[in-house]
Amino acid sequence: MRTTGILILDGGSSWERSLVRALRSLGVYAEIHPWDSDPTSTETVDPAGIILLADAPGPGRLRRGVVRHGVPILALGGAAATVVQAFRGRTGPLEDAEPAPDRVGVLRQSPLFASLADQGPLELMAAAGERLGDAPKGFVSTAKGERT
């Protein structure tokens, strides 16, 4: 039996289990599968959303089923650069190769940040590796970090 939930595709992250615990504590079903899994062929989860995780950039090419599945995709850490490159965006190296705190400001209204509108910049930990240079055609940047 397939359960509706969040499919986490792990490309070598050290925090995938923490993310699953956090989602489940909110009452959201989530499962971890390898990076190269096809979301249309998972036997237990019918994805309502897909989270891509990787500590380092470039865990491998995305499977076509990931981007054609028709559900929201959130790419975190090094997986973000892979998604940007898959859609022909541009990334560049960060000056500091280590993860570090970053202040992220909202650039335009988005449901993603609706509950955070009055909080000012978000204090987050930025992944090591790459930063977004140019968003892929058809994508819109909704937030920007001072460091990234």
C-alpha positions as CSV (number, residue, x, y, z in Angstrom):
1,M,0.0,0.0,0.0
2,R,1.4,3.4,-1.0
3,T,1.1,6.3,1.5
4,T,1.1,10.0,0.5
5,G,4.1,11.8,1.9
6,I,7.4,13.4,1.3
7,L,10.1,11.5,-0.6
8,I,13.6,12.3,0.4
9,L,16.3,11.4,-2.2
10,D,19.6,11.3,-0.4
11,G,22.8,12.0,-2.4
12,G,25.2,11.7,0.6
13,S,23.8,13.9,3.4
14,S,24.7,13.7,7.0
15,W,21.4,15.0,8.2
16,E,18.7,13.0,6.3
17,R,17.5,11.2,9.4
18,S,17.2,14.4,11.4
19,L,15.0,15.8,8.6
20,V,12.8,12.7,8.6
21,R,12.3,12.9,12.3
22,A,11.4,16.6,12.1
23,L,8.9,16.0,9.3
24,R,7.3,13.0,11.2
25,S,7.1,15.1,14.4
26,L,4.9,17.5,12.4
27,G,2.7,14.6,11.3
28,V,4.1,14.4,7.8
29,Y,5.0,10.9,6.5
30,A,8.5,10.8,5.0
31,E,10.8,8.2,3.6
32,I,14.5,8.3,2.6
33,H,15.5,6.7,-0.7
34,P,18.8,6.7,-2.7
35,W,19.5,9.8,-4.9
36,D,19.1,7.8,-8.1
37,S,15.7,6.4,-7.2
38,D,12.8,7.0,-9.6
39,P,9.9,8.6,-7.7
40,T,7.4,6.9,-9.9
41,S,8.6,3.5,-8.9
42,T,8.8,3.7,-5.1
43,E,6.6,1.0,-3.6
44,T,5.6,2.6,-0.3
45,V,5.3,6.4,-0.8
46,D,3.2,8.4,-3.3
47,P,5.2,11.7,-3.2
48,A,3.3,14.9,-2.5
49,G,6.7,16.6,-2.5
50,I,10.4,15.6,-3.1
51,I,13.3,16.8,-1.0
52,L,16.8,16.4,-2.6
53,L,19.7,16.3,-0.1
54,A,23.5,16.3,-0.5
55,D,26.3,17.6,1.6
56,A,28.5,18.2,-1.4
57,P,27.6,19.5,-4.9
58,G,27.1,17.1,-7.7
59,P,25.9,13.9,-6.2
60,G,24.9,12.8,-9.8
61,R,22.5,13.6,-12.5
62,L,18.8,13.9,-11.6
63,R,16.5,11.1,-12.9
64,R,13.9,12.4,-15.4
65,G,11.1,11.2,-13.1
66,V,12.2,13.6,-10.4
67,V,11.6,16.7,-12.4
68,R,8.7,15.4,-14.4
69,H,6.7,14.0,-11.5
70,G,4.7,17.2,-11.1
71,V,5.2,17.8,-7.4
72,P,7.2,20.5,-5.6
73,I,10.9,19.9,-5.2
74,L,13.1,21.4,-2.5
75,A,16.8,21.0,-3.0
76,L,19.0,21.4,0.0
77,G,22.8,21.6,0.4
78,G,24.8,20.5,-2.5
79,A,21.7,19.2,-4.3
80,A,20.7,22.8,-5.0
81,A,23.6,23.2,-7.4
82,T,22.7,20.0,-9.1
83,V,19.1,21.2,-9.7
84,V,20.3,24.6,-11.0
85,Q,22.8,23.0,-13.4
86,A,20.1,20.4,-14.6
87,F,18.0,23.4,-15.7
88,R,20.9,25.2,-17.3
89,G,21.3,27.8,-14.6
90,R,24.7,29.0,-13.4
91,T,26.5,28.3,-10.2
92,G,29.8,29.6,-8.9
93,P,32.2,28.7,-6.0
94,L,31.9,30.2,-2.6
95,E,34.9,32.0,-1.2
96,D,34.7,29.9,2.0
97,A,34.6,26.2,1.4
98,E,33.2,25.4,4.8
99,P,29.6,25.5,6.0
100,A,28.9,28.8,7.8
101,P,26.1,30.9,9.1
102,D,24.3,33.1,6.5
103,R,21.6,35.8,6.7
104,V,18.9,35.1,4.2
105,G,16.5,37.9,3.1
106,V,13.2,37.4,1.2
107,L,13.2,39.0,-2.2
108,R,9.6,38.5,-3.2
109,Q,6.4,37.2,-1.7
110,S,6.0,33.4,-1.7
111,P,3.8,31.0,0.2
112,L,7.1,29.4,1.3
113,F,7.9,32.5,3.4
114,A,4.4,33.7,4.2
115,S,4.6,32.9,8.0
116,L,8.1,34.5,8.2
117,A,7.3,37.9,6.6
118,D,7.8,40.0,9.7
119,Q,10.8,38.3,11.1
120,G,13.5,40.1,9.0
121,P,16.5,38.1,7.7
122,L,16.6,34.4,8.5
123,E,19.7,33.1,10.3
124,L,20.6,29.8,8.5
125,M,23.5,27.5,8.0
126,A,24.8,27.7,4.4
127,A,26.2,24.6,2.8
128,A,29.7,24.5,1.6
129,G,30.4,24.4,-2.1
130,E,28.6,26.5,-4.6
131,R,26.3,29.5,-4.8
132,L,23.6,30.4,-7.3
133,G,24.9,32.6,-10.1
134,D,21.9,32.9,-12.4
135,A,18.6,31.2,-11.9
136,P,17.5,28.8,-14.7
137,K,15.1,30.2,-17.2
138,G,11.6,30.1,-15.9
139,F,12.7,30.0,-12.2
140,V,12.3,32.9,-9.8
141,S,14.6,33.6,-6.8
142,T,12.5,34.2,-3.8
143,A,15.3,34.6,-1.2
144,K,19.0,35.5,-1.2
145,G,21.7,34.9,1.3
146,E,24.4,37.5,2.1
147,R,27.1,34.8,1.7
148,T,25.4,32.6,-1.0
